[in-house]
Amino acid sequence: MPDFKGVGSSLRKELNEDGIDYNTNYHTPTTPDLIIEEDEESDLEYEHRASPEMTSEQRLEAHFADSENMAKLKICQSVARTWLARHNFKKMHQVHQSTLFVSNLSRVQAQARGMLLRRDFEEKKITFESSEDWVIKLQTGARGYLARMKYQNTLAHYKSNLDKIVRIQNFVKNKLVGDAYRKLTTDSNPSVGTVKNFVHLLDDSDLDFDRELALEDMRQQVIQHIRENTQMDAHVNAFDIQIGLFLRNAITIDEVVKSSGAFKKKQQLRRMSELAANSLNTNPYSLRGIDKESRKRLDLYQRLAYLLQTEPCYLARLLSMTGRGDLGAGVSARLIESTVLTLFGYATNAREEYLLINLCKCCIDEELGFVGSTQEFMRSNYAFMKLVVQTNRGAKERMFFRKLLSPLVSSIVQNEYLDLETDPIAIYHKAINEEESRTGRPSKRKHSATVQDALQDEEVCATFVMHLRHLREITTHFLQAITATVDDVPYGIRIIARKLRLAMEEAFPNEPQESIIRIIGNFIYYRYLNPAIVAPEQYEVIEAIVLPVQRKNLAEVAKMLQQISSGQEFDNNDIFLAPLNEFVKKSSKEFANWFMELTNVEEPETYFDIHEMNDQISTHKPTVYISPYELFHLHYAIEHNLEDLEVQKAGGPLRSIIEQLGPSPFTPSLELPDSMLCLTLSHPSDNISMDPAARQQQLLVDSKRLVIYTIKIQSGDSLKTILEAPVTSEHEEAWQTLKAVEFADQGDAVAVKRRYVKLSQSDPPLDLQSLGFYQLKVVTSRLLFYLAKSGVLSAENDYQQVIKLIARDITGKNQRRIQRDGELSRVRQTLIHVKKKKHYLIEQRNDYENYLSICMQNMVKKRGERPRYGLPFTRQYFHVRRLRKEGREPKFGSFKYSGKQLYERGILVDVAKIEPKDYDKISIILSMDQVGIVSIEGTYSRWGIPSMQVDMPYENLLQTQFEGAQTMEVLDGMVKVNVNLLIYLINKK
């Protein structure tokens, strides 16, 4: 039997495939399974059955005839076939994994798939083309069904969540509108589109329009009444001057008549003429004269005082120069400060206090231009602080001091045993003195001791600690009482503190708040409250006498409060008070909160209820009592510093008044009598117009309205771009639609107001209904150009200022309504007051007219009672007799003179084309047939006419005398007479 042992391994070796397992997933018989253990018996059996005569084929056939051998053979064949199959599979696998086979196979597969798809596509195409109508109907029905189902589901979902949807919509809309409105309010330059979204908020209701009309109408009435009152006031002043001139001339005559007994006839006439001629000689320093020059100078000084009161910038600059010492030689800074207080009447009434507060506020702005830090500002001693503190120590302010500080100060002054000494050495020496006084023996303590030695003494240390404790307790009482008082603090102190805070925050934005509070505390406490604590008897806080020890105690308390108000702890300079630093630090916060609370106060206009027309509506004009020396000194200071005080180099109001006044009569050596001058102030009439700046403001309002119409129709990046953009038919149609809405109701006052725009005073209003959109844009462009040229608007950034103004109108609509209601109330009250003033002036004018008429009647009546014939057989005798015979005798007398008589008296100055030697041939008649009407008739044979006559009101003579004219022409300019002597003669006769 052949041995198949190791057949598998032999085959693998031959094929060079040792260790390769072609299939590990299934189990096959291994080579040892094929090994047949042949023992010697089997070999012998085989040799026994196989005869020697058998051939190898026979032997082999006989061997395999055995079933067992045949089974073994089959197993061997199976193994061989398995190996061959695996070998072939491996080769095929390698071929299939090769790149060439894979690419070829992919190509074949792609071609096959393509052919199959094209065949299917063609078949489907034929099917679809043959069934296109049916497919379309099917698709339509399916899509409709799906859409309806989706809509029904969505609708059902929305209906079931309707409340949630409404809330979400409201939230989204509010968010979008809020963001847009926030952008409108916060953006410094809102875009045209942003403004366009909210222009509908500017539409006025009927109530808004009615209130605007009422406000505008009342304003015009107020201005008209003020103008009428100003003219009436001028008439009253003219009557006052005439009465003064009349009375002065009458008094002069009476004085002359009383003192004429010692003169002869001719000398008496000459003396009376001299007195009459010299009656107008005025003192160059006097402002009380009735002549035109004195009244003009007085009026200029009154205008100067009013200007300095109402325009605080001038005095603010002057006071700032006073503090810096830049006023020049001959000007006293102390006198300037006292003159300013005099000019404002020491703030004794609401108007003067209001004006003085405005001056101090202006001073703060002026001084901040010369400082670089808050520390520099606090170190300076400004004049305006002195003014505020001094004016806030009047009678009512002293009541505040007494109410606040009297109990506190009295508790210290009345305590005889209180001692707040904080110097250990002083306490040490006092202890030695008390010991020696008590025992009568020298103290064993050494007199020369240091601070450490003094504090080592138990008695001194205990006293020192007790003093510190008492000082802290008393300071706490003061602090609590002061900080509990807010409303009682004078308004002037509070408003200046507010101005200081706002000005500091604006000038030094990076400065910490502690520094600003320190400045406010320095002003309120150190400048205002501290002096009343240290010297209470001077401010009427108490009436007792303050002893040195008590004053020392008050000084210690004031020192503590000053340290707390400054917010700084004690340093090495006050090392003894260092234990109180924690108390100072804690109390400083409380004091700082009080300072800030004091600054929360309303503006002066609201507090005093004063507006720009207050002086025009008041029946009593404000007055200033000032000495001529102070007035001339103020004039001198302004005159020599005019270039620094008046910003405008030409045409400024202060410069105009100073130039009209001329050089100041003040000199450092000037001596004037101690007298007071009363300046009656009034608003200058030439500054009152029908409506100050109202015309340009009205044009600005109309311009904004036209701009709103424009941006409603057309959009763009900027206003200038919109105005320059072309107009299309769509824009014209939109404008027609907008006009139909805006100007629809002709009976509506609002619609009429919107429809017409008045571009000038002389031209009729422009009807917007008749304009096309292109014409509207042209009118808007020209109006904006005019306003920019006039300085009302700025043309920079494509008229962005107009858009900003419209945005401000939108955001301030509610505030505007509140402001308008307040203006209505104020203007209504102003109108009532101005009407009262009109009635007052009418009554005053009537009283003056009646008084002047009565004086004239009394004068002519008194003169008429005298004998009119005079001496018999004189010129006057025959003149009166002739008039009586002819029935032409004047009611109040007639007097006939020759030209020579009047020339010798100085009344006749010159006659045209006639020599003085021929004056005796001229007859001049003075007569009065009506009260106040003087008739002058002249006759001369060479004049070519029988006579010349002129009727002259007596008031004209007085006015000519007031204007300072020495002579005047009468009788058509033929005769020149002396005005003063003519009046004297008329009064005498």
Summary of the structure (lengths in Angstrom):
residues: 989
radius of gyration: 58.5
end to end distance: 196.9
largest distance: 230.0
contacts: 2717
relative contact order: 0.08
helix: 69%
strand: 5%
